[in-house]
Each structure stands twice: as C-alpha cells, then as structure tokens.
Amino acid sequence: LKRSLNQAIAKEKDLAPCREILDQLEAHDEAWPFLLPVNTKQFPTYKKIIRSPMDLSTIRKKLNDGIYKTRDDFCADLQLMFVNCVTFNEDDSPVGKAGHSMKTFFDSRWAELIAH
Ligand SMILES: Cn1cc(C(=O)NCCN2CCCC2)ccc1=O
C-alpha cells in the first residue's frame, strides 16, 4: 500500500511518544534487568519457561528498524516484557520488584502521553 507523504508524517507522529517513553525507561534506576536480553547461559531454564523473550534493547532496535506500525504494537512488546518478568520471577525478588516498579512507571507515562 503506497503511503502518501501526509500518512508517512502521521505515522512518524504516532511513534514519536514511543521514542520519548523508551528513553525514560532505559534511564530508569530499575531498568537494569531489562536493558539486554536475559542471559540464557546464566538462566538455563529461561528459554523453556519464556517462549517470547523481550527486552528494551530489542524494542529499541524494532522501533529504529520501523517494525512497529502503530504505537499499540510498541506497547504490546513492553507488556510482553513485563508479563515475562512476572512469570519468571518471584514478586519479592530484586528482579520481580524492579519489574513491578518499571511497569507502574511505564503505565503512568503511557497514559500521560496517549490519554493526554
Ligand atoms: C528480566 N530478567 C532479568 C534478569 C537479570 O538478572 N538481568 C540482569 C543481569 N545482569 C545485570 C547486570 C549484568 C547482568 C533475570 C531474570 C529476568 O527475568
């Protein structure tokens, strides 16, 4: 489907808030568990338990490569990352706590950017 220039501009506008929120997530004090893919040598059971791994560096690459067509595609990968974290980690573990904190932060920023 050929996009008009206006549609291309609209698409760019739609994803601009995604870049902004991703910048803030990467800079967050509790981002350390999510900056890179989980090391499956360090956690050999991870690949068995988590079928679709996701992390902030992968989301950044997908955003840069134009993989996300809408902001909801972007949001779905963030939610996948948080669900993976809850699945693999105890709530009161360091990673589990960081995941809950990051999700709370993401959900509030997303509401601000999208809901205005
Ligand atoms: C999302 N997630 C992350 C981890 C984890 O430990 N990531 C940090 C690994 N180290 C941080 C500095 C060097 C490497 C474990 C389970 C999990 O679900």
The ligand as a Gaussian input file, in Angstrom:
#p B3LYP/6-31G(d) Opt

LIG

0 1
 C       14.225000      -9.817000      33.149000
 N       15.133000     -10.674000      33.910000
 C       16.405000     -10.223000      34.176000
 C       17.276000     -10.998000      34.913000
 C       18.660000     -10.493000      35.222000
 O       19.295000     -10.936000      36.138000
 N       19.132000      -9.470000      34.460000
 C       20.299000      -8.726000      34.858000
 C       21.587000      -9.423000      34.509000
 N       22.759000      -8.714000      34.996000
 C       22.594000      -7.254000      35.184000
 C       23.979000      -6.683000      35.026000
 C       24.774000      -7.701000      34.278000
 C       23.838000      -8.863000      34.012000
 C       16.854000     -12.257000      35.406000
 C       15.564000     -12.696000      35.122000
 C       14.682000     -11.883000      34.369000
 O       13.511000     -12.243000      34.111000

